[in-house]
Amino acid sequence: MVLLYMFEKKIHSNISDNIYSKLNKQQKLLAGYLSIPPKNEFDRIVLKQGYNELKKNLLDY
């Protein structure tokens, strides 16, 4: 689980905050921002999230 989180974190850190802010909800969904695994099992147990869980800022991930 920790390795999967680190892998997802690395992929999503390759995009700039400027580009992230220009993406719409569907583009963020396709980029995988709604399926980033939780840091641990106490944050949540479901992998996929809804649109209301999108962060305003890329650094919030």
N, C-alpha and C positions, 0 to 999 in steps of 0.2 A: 504494500500500500504506500509506503514511504517513497519507494523508487518510482512508482507511478506518479505520485504527486510531484516529485522533483523533475520528472520528464515533462509533464504538462506545464510546470512552471517555467522551464527552460524554453519551450516552444512559444509560450505566450509572452515571454520577455523580449522576444526578437522584434516586436512591433513597437513603434514609437507612440508616445501619448498623443501626439498630434494626429496620427492616422487613426488611432483608436477612437478619438473624439468625433471623427468624421463618419464612422461606421454607423449604420442604422441597426435596429434590433435583430433583423433577419441576418445581416452580415456577421454580427457578433455571434449569433447562434451557429452559423456555418463555420466560423473560425474556431468554435469550440469553447467559447467563454461561458457557456451554460452547462458544460459537463466537466469542469475542472474538479478533480477529486478533492474531498475535504482533507484538511491537515491531519485530522485524527477522527476516530469513530465517534467522538463525543460532540463534534460540531454538527454532523448530520449523518444519517445512514443511507440516504438516497443520493445517487451520483448525479442525476440530471436535475436541473433547477428550472424555474419559470423565469419569464422576462423580468419580474419584479426583483430578482436577485442580481441583475446586472449592476456592476459598479459604475459610478459616474467617472471615476478616474482610473487609469490603468494601474497606477501605483497602489490602489486599494486591494489588488489581488495579491 
